[in-house]
Amino acid sequence: MSHIVILSGSPSAFSRSDKVLKYLGELLEKERFSVQYISVKDVPPEDLIYGKFDSPAIERISYDIQGAAGVIIGSPVYKAAYSGALKTLIDVLPQDAFKNKPVFPLMTGGSPAHLLAVEFSLKPLIASLKGHSLQGLYVLDSQIDKHLEGSPFLEDEILSRTKKRLHEFISAVNNNRLVAI
């Protein structure tokens, strides 16, 4: 069974990004993957703000990410990029934290104007950590209902697109695992 880490960069208590990421985790579990959800909200703020790369929490997150077969990383769009909370976490991870891993980037935002934030902010971040960035997914806030059980999507089109990207991620994880054997 392959292990997947889902990394949420949303600092919000009631996050659309988190809702989508958790739904992806549920789908992965149905595909017999073990899933670990890591949120910036669960990291001691002083570890992030003071750059405590050697704190037990940061070392555990680093270990978990490095041991994963793949990573899904998601964030809401803030000022045309990923959240500052996610940036502070990334800054304390090892430079090669995503090395040779398939990484599925996902962002949510209030406007189609930020559609390219995945390409111009999140994908370069993944590359800087030596990950293999897959095609990303951008979801408008208006396409997500945080209160729905199961799928959080209000439109079949975005649900279909999300499942397609997830299956591409699953294929990349499985192919990467076979290459490593």
N, C-alpha and C positions, 0 to 999 in steps of 0.2 A: 504494500500500500504506500503510495507516494504521499509525502507531506507537503502541504501548501501553506504559506504564510500570507495572510491578508493584512496589509498595513494601511491603516486609516489615518489620514492627515487632518481630519476634521476636529477642530477644538469645540464644536458645538454639541450641547447635550442632546438636541433633537435634530439630527443631521440627515439630510436626504442622501448624502454620500454614504454614510454609515448604513442606511437602510438598503441601498443597492449592494454595497459590499457584503453585508450579512446575507442577503439573498443569494449572491454568487456563492458564498460559503455553503449555504444549504444545497444548492445545485451540485456543487463539488462533492459534498458528502453523499448525495444520492448516487454519484458516480464512483463511490468507494475510495475517495481521497480522505486523508485526515487533514483537518483544517485548523489552523491556529489564527485567531483574530488578535491583532495588536493595534491598539489605538494610542495616539499621542496623548489622549486624555488619561491614560493609565500609567504614564511615565511621570515620576516625580518632577514637578516643574523646575526645581533647583538643579536637577541633573541636566536638563535641557538648557536653561538660561546660563548656567555657569560652565557649560561644556564639560561635564564630568564623564568623559568617555570611559573611565575606569570604574564607574559606579556599578554595583551588582545588577541593577535594573538594565542598564545599557549593555553590559556584558552579556546578560541573558538574552536580550533582544538580538544582539549581534550573532550570538551562537545559534539561536533559533532560525534566523534568516539564512545564515551560512549553511545550515543543515537542511534547508528546504529544497524540494525539487523544483519549485517555482514560486513566484511572488506575484500577488495582485496588489497594486498600490493605487490608492484613490485619495482624492482631495476635492473640496469645493474650490471654485475659482475665486481668488481674492486678488484684486488689482492686476488682472490678466495673468496670474500665475497660481501655483499651488500655495497652500497656507504657510504662514511663517512658522507655525507650530511644527509642520512637517519638515521645514527647512532646518529647524533647530535639532530635530532628531537625526536627520540625514547627516548633519555636520559632525555628530559624535559617533557615527558608525564607521567601521573600517572602510578605507578607500575602495576595496574590492568586495564589498558586502554582497553584491548581486552577481559576482563573477560566474560566467557561463550558465546563468539561469535564465529561463524564459520569464519575462516580466510583462504583465498585462496592465497597462496604464488606463486609469479611469478618472474622469473629472465630471463634476456637476456644476451647473451655473445658471444664472437667471436670464441670460441673453445669448442668442446665437452669435453675437459679436465676439464671444470668447471661445468659439469653436476651435480655434487653432492653439489654444493654451496647452492642449495635450502635446501637440507637435513642437511648440516653441519653448515650453518650460518643463513639462514632466519628462518627456523623452530624453532631452539632454541630461537631466538629472540621473536618469536610469543609466545612460551611457557612461556618466562620470563614475558610477559605482560598478562598471564593467558588466552590466546586465545586457541581455539580449531582448531589446524592446520589441514587443509585438504591436500589431495595429491597435491603436487606442480606441476608447469609447468616450464620447462626450454626450451627456444627457442633460436636457433642460430641466430646471426645477419644476416647470409646469407639466412635465411628463411623469412626475413622481408623486405618489401619495404616501406620505410617511405613516399613515394609519392603516393602510391595507394589510391584511394578513397574506402571507405568501408573496406573490409577485407585487412589487411596489409600483409597477408601471401602469399608466392609465391608457396606453395605446399599444395595440398589438404589434405595430411596426417597430417600436423601440424594444419591446420584449423579444421579438424575433432577431433583431440586430444584436442585442445583448447575448442571447444564446449562441448566435453564430460566433461572436468574438470569444465566448467562453469555450466553445468546442475547438476553436483554433488554438487557444491556450492549452487545453487538455492534450491536443495532438502534439504541440511543441514540448510539453512536459514529458509525455510518453516517448517521443522520439529522442529527446535529450537523455532520458534514462537509459534507453537502449544503446545509445552511443557510448555511454559511460561504462557499460558492462564489459 
